[in-house]
Amino acid sequence: MCIVFGVCPEGQPEVYTLRSHASSVKQQKPEADTVHDRGDPSNGNLQPTTDKILQICPRFRILVIGKTGVGKSTLINRAFGVTEAVSAHYRPGEANIETELTSPENTLFVLHDSKGFEPGEDTNYEAAKRFILSRRSGPLKDRLHAVWFCLESPRAGARLLESAAEDFLKSKQATLGTIPLIIVFTKYDEFVNEVDMKMPDQSLESASKKAESVLEKHYNQSIHPLAGVSLPHVAVSTEEGYEKTLPKLVQLTYSLVSQWVAHEPSVVSNMAQRVNPALKIQGTIDIGKKKYWTALRTSPNFAGHRIWDCLYVIHTDIVTVWNFPTPHLLSKEFRELMVKMVEDLHVPNAPDPSSMLTFSGGSLVAAISAVLAALANPAAPIVIPIVAGLAAGSWAYLVYCQSQIVQQRFIAFIVDLTHVMETLFMITEGRHERVGRRAIKLAYNAYHNSAVKAWAHNQIEAYRELEGRDAALEMIERLIKPVDSEDNANYHAEIRKLALDPVNLSQDEPW
């Protein structure tokens, strides 16, 4: 039995909890910031879905094959948002495929590196085959989940494949089994430039289309006949102007691992990647719909639990998917801030979405610009619009009940937290320093002051559960899914420019 009641002098709750196995306990905010509030909820059978997934598969395990100089290290560093920490464990050309290469900046992936298959020797080729065969079975956490076979985009007069690489492709099925193999053409920008030089009277867009056609021809002539089947392949570059290429690679990897390996490593691959925010949002939706979001309609998982504990598992799942290098997003203080954002859902005169650049973020540009401008003086603290020192609203400590008001607040909590994560992703993209409270407050303010939040809350305020439909889930998906449009691409490009502000986002100023 659990009886919870709240006393709210001047609108601020002091919450008392009475349990059958303990005396009354007054819930007080600790003196110091609870940086990593990962204790289980008071009723222990609520567990974040991501915790269960990470127990089965704590890291995404990937093998990258390619000759020295093909761009493997740069590719890994950018895709998983780390510096040279991964490649610092070995010197170029001396990689041992059995060595687990990891980075403290991103603990959710482990890299195995295979030296390229050089002309006239088969040592590396045989070592790669033995390693793959040894990692095809066993516990999921120890198995190999994907292989990126890196080839430099073909240059004039250069040979695309050596004989050992040809043998590897011929024996693909026997060696790899169901482990996904993706052909990654690196340094795509250099290939496009070479094509462009041969087309002096054409636009760069025309040269890019021509390069795609030529590259596909190379694949069909040199790789497809060897493999005997169509292999997934993608061209990538880490240079400016080619920002869409790496998201395609991680999206393709996620899909293939999900299809051919297992659900858990595909989810962890999404958590580990740091270049595709749209995939993060889709991962948030997929994990949410597996268990706890469905409770907004059916209540089987939340019955008898405090709302604060329910919010804990939802909050943990969403933050874990985004995998920012900071403990502060899992703190009690940040969760309280997100709860406060949804306390008053009434939004008069919400903007017409047709007047916004795009729903997914367009109106955040002005808000982020204003906040970044305020950071010109790094000594000036960022003031959030809600006082952080006050405890969360009393509603969050009640026992969960199925009602429209509670549903609306849960929906708003999920939508708001996802958009704050998306905003933080865009602000910090490409920056490898630890994310401090200053950066989190910046993202919080930008979303809180945006037309995106006002319009979303207006839609949630008008929410009505429909008989026989998962209206709550439909609304959440509609309000957080990114818009695939040219406007949205331009918006993200603008945010990347804003994020180049030299402010130290790792500062840990008080909430």
C-alpha positions in Angstrom: 0.0 0.0 0.0 1.2 3.5 -0.9 -0.5 6.7 0.2 0.8 9.9 -1.2 -0.4 13.4 -0.4 1.0 16.9 -1.0 0.9 20.1 1.0 1.4 23.2 -1.2 2.0 26.5 0.6 2.0 29.3 -1.8 1.7 26.9 -4.7 5.0 25.0 -3.9 4.6 21.4 -2.8 6.1 19.7 0.2 5.4 16.0 -0.5 5.0 13.3 2.1 5.0 9.6 1.4 3.6 6.9 3.7 4.4 3.3 3.0 3.4 0.2 4.8 7.0 -0.9 5.4 8.4 2.5 6.4 7.6 5.6 8.4 6.7 8.9 6.9 9.4 10.4 4.8 9.6 14.0 3.8 10.9 14.3 0.2 13.4 17.2 0.2 15.7 18.6 -2.4 19.3 17.7 -1.5 21.7 20.5 -0.8 24.0 19.5 -3.6 23.2 18.8 -7.2 22.2 15.2 -7.7 24.3 14.7 -10.8 23.5 11.1 -11.7 20.1 10.2 -10.2 19.8 6.7 -11.6 18.3 5.0 -8.5 15.4 2.8 -9.2 11.9 4.1 -8.7 10.4 3.5 -5.3 8.4 0.5 -6.8 11.2 -1.6 -8.2 9.3 -3.3 -11.0 9.5 -0.2 -13.2 12.8 -0.4 -15.2 13.8 1.8 -18.1 13.6 -0.2 -21.4 17.0 1.0 -22.4 18.5 -0.5 -19.2 17.2 -3.9 -20.2 18.5 -3.5 -23.7 22.0 -2.5 -22.5 22.1 -5.5 -20.1 21.7 -7.8 -23.2 24.0 -5.8 -25.5 26.0 -3.0 -23.7 28.0 -2.0 -26.8 27.6 -1.9 -30.6 30.4 -4.0 -32.0 31.7 -3.0 -35.5 34.5 -4.1 -37.7 36.0 -1.6 -40.1 38.1 -2.9 -43.0 40.2 -0.7 -45.1 43.8 0.2 -46.1 45.8 2.8 -44.3 44.9 6.3 -45.5 41.4 5.4 -46.7 39.8 7.5 -43.9 38.7 4.9 -41.4 39.7 6.9 -38.3 38.0 10.1 -39.4 34.9 8.2 -40.4 34.6 6.5 -37.0 35.4 9.7 -35.1 32.7 11.6 -36.8 30.1 8.9 -36.9 30.4 8.3 -33.2 31.3 11.8 -32.0 34.7 11.1 -30.6 38.2 12.6 -31.1 41.3 10.5 -31.7 40.7 8.6 -28.5 39.8 5.4 -30.4 42.7 5.4 -32.8 45.2 6.5 -30.1 45.5 2.9 -28.9 47.5 1.9 -32.0 49.8 3.3 -34.6 48.6 3.5 -38.2 49.3 0.3 -40.1 49.8 -1.7 -36.9 46.2 -2.5 -35.9 45.4 -5.9 -34.3 41.9 -7.0 -35.3 41.4 -8.7 -31.9 42.0 -5.5 -30.0 38.8 -3.8 -28.7 39.2 -0.1 -29.4 36.9 2.1 -27.2 36.6 5.7 -26.2 35.6 7.2 -22.9 33.8 9.9 -24.9 31.3 7.3 -26.1 31.1 4.0 -24.3 28.3 2.5 -26.4 30.4 1.2 -29.2 33.6 -0.9 -29.6 35.7 -0.9 -32.8 37.7 -3.7 -34.4 40.1 -2.5 -37.1 41.4 -4.6 -39.9 44.3 -3.5 -41.9 43.6 -3.3 -45.6 44.1 -6.3 -47.9 47.4 -5.3 -49.5 48.7 -6.6 -52.8 50.8 -9.7 -52.6 50.0 -10.8 -49.1 47.1 -12.6 -47.5 47.9 -12.4 -43.8 45.4 -9.6 -43.1 42.8 -11.3 -45.2 43.0 -14.6 -43.3 43.1 -12.8 -40.0 39.9 -11.0 -40.9 38.2 -14.2 -41.9 39.2 -16.0 -38.7 38.0 -13.1 -36.6 34.6 -12.8 -38.3 34.0 -16.6 -38.1 34.8 -16.5 -34.4 32.3 -13.6 -33.8 29.4 -15.0 -35.7 27.9 -16.8 -32.7 28.0 -16.7 -28.9 26.4 -14.2 -26.5 24.9 -11.2 -28.4 27.2 -8.8 -26.5 30.3 -10.6 -27.9 29.2 -11.1 -31.4 30.1 -8.9 -34.4 27.1 -6.7 -35.3 28.2 -5.0 -38.6 31.1 -4.6 -41.0 32.0 -1.4 -42.8 34.3 -2.3 -45.8 35.9 1.1 -46.6 37.1 1.7 -50.2 38.4 5.0 -51.4 36.0 6.5 -54.0 37.6 5.5 -57.4 40.0 7.9 -58.9 41.1 8.1 -62.5 43.5 5.2 -63.3 43.3 3.7 -59.8 42.4 0.1 -59.1 39.3 -0.2 -56.9 40.0 -3.6 -55.5 43.0 -5.7 -54.7 42.9 -9.5 -55.3 42.5 -10.3 -51.6 39.5 -7.9 -51.4 38.0 -9.6 -54.4 38.4 -12.9 -52.6 36.7 -11.5 -49.5 33.7 -10.4 -51.5 33.5 -13.7 -53.3 33.4 -15.6 -50.0 31.0 -13.0 -48.3 28.2 -15.4 -47.6 30.4 -18.2 -46.2 32.4 -15.8 -44.1 29.9 -13.3 -42.8 26.7 -15.3 -42.7 24.0 -12.9 -41.6 26.4 -10.2 -40.3 25.6 -7.0 -42.4 28.4 -5.9 -44.7 28.2 -2.3 -46.0 30.5 -1.0 -48.7 31.6 2.5 -47.8 33.1 4.7 -50.5 35.2 7.3 -48.6 36.5 10.7 -49.7 33.5 11.2 -51.8 34.2 15.0 -52.0 37.4 14.3 -53.9 35.6 12.1 -56.3 32.9 14.8 -57.0 35.6 17.4 -57.5 37.4 15.2 -60.0 34.1 14.8 -61.9 33.4 18.5 -61.7 36.8 19.3 -63.3 35.8 17.3 -66.3 32.5 19.2 -66.5 33.7 22.9 -66.4 30.5 24.2 -68.0 28.1 22.4 -65.6 26.9 23.3 -62.2 28.2 21.5 -59.1 24.7 20.0 -58.7 25.1 18.4 -62.2 28.6 17.2 -61.3 27.2 15.6 -58.1 24.5 13.7 -60.1 27.1 12.6 -62.6 29.4 11.4 -59.8 26.6 9.4 -58.3 26.0 7.8 -61.7 29.7 7.0 -62.3 30.2 5.6 -58.8 27.2 3.3 -59.3 28.7 2.2 -62.5 31.9 1.3 -60.8 30.0 -0.6 -58.2 28.0 -2.6 -60.8 31.2 -3.4 -62.8 33.7 -4.1 -60.0 31.8 -5.3 -56.8 28.4 -6.7 -57.7 29.7 -9.5 -59.9 32.1 -10.6 -57.2 29.5 -10.8 -54.4 26.9 -12.3 -56.6 24.2 -10.3 -54.8 23.5 -6.6 -54.4 25.4 -5.3 -51.4 24.4 -2.2 -49.4 26.7 0.7 -50.4 27.0 4.3 -49.6 29.4 7.2 -50.4 30.5 9.4 -47.6 32.6 12.4 -46.9 33.4 14.2 -43.6 33.9 17.5 -45.4 31.6 20.6 -45.4 28.8 20.3 -47.9 28.4 16.5 -47.5 26.7 16.5 -44.1 23.9 14.2 -45.3 26.2 11.3 -46.2 27.1 10.1 -42.7 23.5 10.0 -41.5 22.7 7.8 -44.5 25.4 5.4 -43.4 24.2 5.1 -39.8 20.6 4.8 -40.9 21.5 2.0 -43.2 23.5 0.3 -40.5 20.7 0.5 -38.0 18.2 -0.9 -40.5 20.4 -3.9 -41.5 21.4 -4.8 -38.0 17.7 -4.7 -36.9 16.8 -6.9 -39.9 19.6 -9.5 -39.8 21.2 -9.5 -36.3 18.8 -8.5 -33.5 16.8 -5.7 -32.1 19.1 -4.9 -29.2 22.3 -4.2 -31.1 20.4 -2.1 -33.6 19.1 0.1 -30.8 22.5 0.4 -29.3 23.9 1.4 -32.7 21.4 4.2 -32.8 22.4 5.3 -29.3 26.1 5.2 -30.2 25.8 7.2 -33.4 26.0 11.0 -33.2 25.3 12.3 -36.7 21.6 11.5 -37.3 19.1 13.3 -35.0 16.1 12.0 -37.1 17.2 8.4 -36.3 17.5 9.3 -32.6 13.9 10.5 -32.7 12.8 7.3 -34.4 14.7 5.3 -31.8 12.9 7.3 -29.1 9.5 6.4 -30.6 10.4 2.7 -31.1 11.6 2.3 -27.5 8.7 4.3 -26.1 6.1 2.3 -27.9 7.5 -1.0 -26.7 6.2 -0.5 -23.2 5.6 2.6 -21.3 4.0 5.0 -23.8 1.2 2.4 -24.3 0.4 2.8 -20.7 -1.0 6.3 -21.5 -4.0 4.4 -22.9 -4.1 1.0 -21.2 -2.4 1.7 -17.9 -1.0 -1.8 -17.3 2.5 -0.7 -16.5 1.7 2.4 -14.5 -1.2 1.2 -12.3 -0.3 1.8 -8.7 2.9 3.8 -9.4 3.7 7.3 -8.5 3.7 9.6 -11.6 7.2 10.8 -10.6 8.4 7.2 -10.9 6.7 6.8 -14.3 8.3 9.9 -15.5 11.7 8.6 -14.3 11.6 5.6 -16.7 10.4 7.6 -19.6 12.9 10.4 -19.0 15.8 7.8 -18.7 14.8 6.1 -21.9 14.7 9.3 -23.9 18.0 10.7 -22.6 19.8 7.4 -23.0 18.9 7.1 -26.6 20.5 10.6 -27.3 23.7 9.5 -25.5 25.1 13.0 -24.7 28.5 13.1 -22.9 27.1 14.4 -19.7 25.6 13.0 -16.5 23.4 16.1 -15.8 20.6 15.1 -18.2 19.8 12.2 -15.8 19.8 14.4 -12.7 16.7 15.0 -10.5 17.1 18.7 -11.1 16.8 18.5 -14.9 13.9 16.1 -14.6 12.2 18.7 -12.4 12.7 21.3 -15.0 11.1 19.2 -17.7 8.1 18.5 -15.4 7.7 22.2 -14.7 7.6 23.0 -18.4 4.4 21.0 -18.8 2.6 22.2 -15.6 0.5 24.8 -17.4 -0.5 23.5 -20.8 -2.9 26.4 -21.6 -1.3 28.4 -24.5 -3.4 31.3 -25.8 -2.9 32.5 -29.3 -0.6 29.7 -30.4 1.0 30.4 -33.8 -0.4 28.9 -36.9 2.0 26.1 -38.0 1.7 27.2 -41.6 3.5 30.4 -40.7 6.5 28.6 -39.4 9.4 27.5 -41.5 8.9 23.9 -40.5 7.3 22.3 -37.5 10.5 20.5 -36.5 12.5 23.4 -35.4 12.1 26.2 -37.9 10.9 28.7 -35.3 13.8 27.7 -33.0 16.3 29.6 -35.1 15.4 33.0 -33.7 15.3 31.6 -30.1 18.6 29.9 -30.4 20.2 32.9 -32.1 19.0 35.2 -29.2 20.4 32.9 -26.6 23.7 32.4 -28.3 24.0 36.1 -28.7 23.6 36.4 -24.9 26.6 34.1 -24.5 29.0 36.7 -25.9 30.0 37.3 -22.3 30.8 33.8 -21.1 30.9 35.1 -17.5 27.2 35.9 -17.7 25.1 33.0 -16.3 22.2 31.7 -18.4 18.9 32.3 -16.5 16.2 29.7 -17.2 12.6 30.9 -17.1 11.6 28.5 -14.3 13.3 28.6 -10.9 15.3 25.4 -10.6 15.5 25.4 -6.9 11.8 24.6 -6.4 10.5 21.1 -6.3 8.4 19.7 -9.1 4.6 20.2 -9.0 2.5 18.2 -6.7 0.8 16.3 -9.6 4.1 14.5 -10.2 3.9 12.8 -6.8 0.4 11.5 -7.1 -0.4 7.8 -7.9 -0.9 7.4 -11.6 -4.5 7.4 -12.7 -5.9 7.3 -16.2 -7.4 10.7 -16.9 -7.2 13.2 -19.8 -5.3 15.7 -17.7 -2.6 13.2 -16.8 -2.4 11.9 -20.4 -1.9 15.5 -21.6 1.0 16.1 -19.3 2.7 12.8 -20.1 2.4 13.6 -23.8 3.8 17.1 -23.3 6.7 15.7 -21.2 7.7 13.3 -23.9 7.3 15.9 -26.7 9.1 18.7 -24.8 12.0 16.4 -23.7 12.6 15.1 -27.2 12.7 18.6 -28.7 15.1 19.8 -26.0 17.3 16.8 -26.8 17.1 17.6 -30.5 18.0 21.2 -29.9 20.9 20.2 -27.7 22.1 17.9 -30.4 22.1 20.6 -33.0 23.8 23.1 -30.7 26.6 20.7 -29.8 27.0 18.8 -33.1 30.6 18.4 -34.0 31.9 19.7 -30.7 33.6 17.0 -28.6 33.8 18.7 -25.2 31.7 17.4 -22.4 28.2 18.9 -22.3 27.8 21.0 -19.2 24.7 22.6 -17.5 25.3 25.8 -19.6 24.7 24.0 -22.8 21.6 22.2 -21.4 20.2 25.4 -20.2 20.8 27.0 -23.6 18.8 24.2 -25.3 16.1 24.3 -22.7 15.7 28.1 -23.1 15.7 27.9 -26.9 12.9 25.4 -27.0 11.0 26.9 -24.1 10.8 30.3 -25.9 10.0 28.9 -29.3 6.8 28.8 -31.3 7.4 25.1 -31.7 6.7 24.6 -28.0 3.7 27.0 -28.0 2.1 25.2 -31.0 2.8 21.7 -29.6 1.2 22.6 -26.2 -1.7 24.1 -28.0 -2.2 20.8 -29.9 -1.9 18.8 -26.7 -4.4 21.1 -24.9 -6.9 20.2 -27.6 -6.2 16.5 -27.3 -9.1 14.1 -26.9 -8.7 10.3 -26.6 -10.5 8.6 -29.4 -12.3 5.3 -29.0 -10.4 2.3 -30.4 -7.4 4.3 -31.4 -4.0 5.0 -29.9 -4.6 8.7 -30.2 -1.9 9.5 -27.5 0.8 7.6 -29.4 -0.3 9.1 -32.7 -0.1 12.6 -31.3 3.3 12.1 -29.8 4.7 10.8 -33.1 3.1 13.6 -35.0 4.6 16.3 -32.7 8.2 15.0 -32.5 8.9 13.4 -36.0 11.2 15.6 -38.0 10.0 17.0 -41.3 12.0 15.9 -44.3 12.1 19.1 -46.3 14.5 21.5 -47.9 13.4 24.1 -45.4 14.3 21.8 -42.5 17.7 21.0 -44.1 18.4 24.7 -44.3 17.3 25.2 -40.7 19.8 22.5 -39.5 22.5 24.1 -41.6 21.7 27.5 -39.9 21.9 25.9 -36.5 25.2 24.4 -37.2 26.5 27.9 -38.0 25.1 29.2 -34.8 26.7 26.3 -32.9 30.2 27.4 -34.0 30.0 30.2 -31.4 33.3 29.9 -29.4 31.4 29.7 -26.0 32.6 26.9 -23.7 29.5 24.6 -23.6 31.1 22.4 -21.0 30.7 24.9 -18.2 28.9 23.6 -15.2 27.2 26.8 -13.8 24.5 26.1 -11.2 20.9 25.3 -12.4 
